[in-house]
Amino acid sequence: MRGGMRNPMPEQPANVRNKNFEEVALGYTREMAVDEAQRCLNCPKPRCVMGCPVNIEIPAFIHAVAQEDFAEAFKILKRKTTLPAVCGRVCPQENQCEGKCVLGIKGEPVAIGRLERFVADYAREHGLDAVDEPLPERKGQKVAIVGSGPSGLTCAGDLAKLGYDVTLFEALHAPGGVLMYGIPQFRLPKEIVQHEIAALKQMGVKIVVNAVIGRTFTIKELMEEEGFNAVYVGTGAGLPHFMNIPGENLNGVYAANEFLTRVNLMKAYQFPHVATPVYVGKRAAIVGAGNVAMDAARTAKRLGAEEVYIVYRRSKEEMPARKEEIGHAEEEGIELRLLNNPVAIVGDDKGWVKGLQCVKMELGEPDASGRRSPVAIPGSEYVLDVDMVVMAIGQGPNPLIKDTTPDLEVNKRGNIVADAAGATSIPGVFAGGDIVTGAATVISAMGAGKKAAAAIDEYLSK
């Protein structure tokens, strides 16, 4: 079969899944995967590969699926990506590989992400993903990777394949960065993240957890006292932004990072079997409209909030979250309160949230980003009756490394300044991912880790 409609993804029913933390998307069956792979036109100049930040050989792996050679498909994926089971689940394929697919011009693109997930899951479930290749000859040079999110993991994997002794330093108690603390279990099961990280350990990558660089060691100490020849900083964007409106310090107000970290990494959704408590109100307002906001809203619903609102000052067309995530949230009973801007959080006499004061907006002229600017409608203020507010309006870089590394150039937002290959103002120190770009996607961070690994190899080979 060529062209035609793409195979839909089997999912848990919305009114069942919004009460559990099991994965929403159930994955393709073998038959669905083969049928979907046979839709690929095998273009002579595959635009999909150009759309992938890590340049996966997409037509080749899909051709192997169509031939039912899943072991070969997995080998092809692993040539370019360290985390296929993760990318197959959380990449915004619609803006990247699938967005470039020729079939998408007049119909539906090949479901590249779903096929990547199928291959990775099949390999894991059938024991095809053991690292059985001999480790490359050691170069006798050490590289420190700061932060074990997607960027750091990718950089570590590529450097380990080249024969470097790689040590990953992670501030939290489990490696994985945003894949562990940020993205919920129902979208990205944590055991899958840890399985993909285990493959790096088999390649000789050492992982040190509970290590806060800037406190446990500074960058300078890693190089001068611990003997690392190069350092890659991939610490992401973990410092939450707030609106600086009245009432943000009331009880019942969370930063999305804290709320999701408690639930995902510290397993508060299993309380009291796990010792992490989490407060969830009966009526929750999530401020923001990106993927993090969708994750927070869908998590609050699963934890028992009866009414959950996404409060966003623009319209649906401007929502930055993936369409799939917005659709899933709406199916699960999340209400979109669009063209509403919070101006204050209202508290009761005991210091707890009792409402979110909003003003209604209308869209004016486009701003510098091309999106129409929201303008307040005079006299339209009202109070939304909620007892919990989650701020999900973005996050920025933690200043700890900047503050303890005086020679490291940063921009006015506190992001590390690095060139296209990841080189910073300090020789031997490279950086990439959200710490450089600001909050972005898992796959773009992986792309930065890949480029930096090549640049580190070139730097250390001089």
ABEGO torsion letter per residue (X at the ends): XBEEBBBBBBBBBAAAAAABABBABAEBBAAAAAAAAAABAGBABBAAAAABAAGBBAAAAAAAAAAGBAAAAAAAAAAABABAAAAAAABBAAABAAAABAAAAABBBBBAAAAAAAAAAAAAAAGAABBABBBBBBAGBBBBBBEABAAAAAAAAAAAAAGBBBBBBBABABBGEAAAAABBAAABBAAAAAAAAAAAAAAGBBBBBGBBBGAABBAAAAAAAAGBABBBBBAEBABBBBAGBBGAABBGBBBAAAAAAAAAAAGAAAOAABABBBBBBABBBBBEABAAAAAAAAAAAAAGBABBBBBBABBAAABABBAAAAAAAAAAGBBBBBGBBBABBBBBAAGBBABBBBBBBBBBBBBAAGBBBBBBBBGABBBBBBABBBBBAEBBBBAAAAAABAABBBBAAGBBBBBAAGBBABBGBBBBEAAAAEBBBAAAAAAAAAAAAAAAAAAAAX
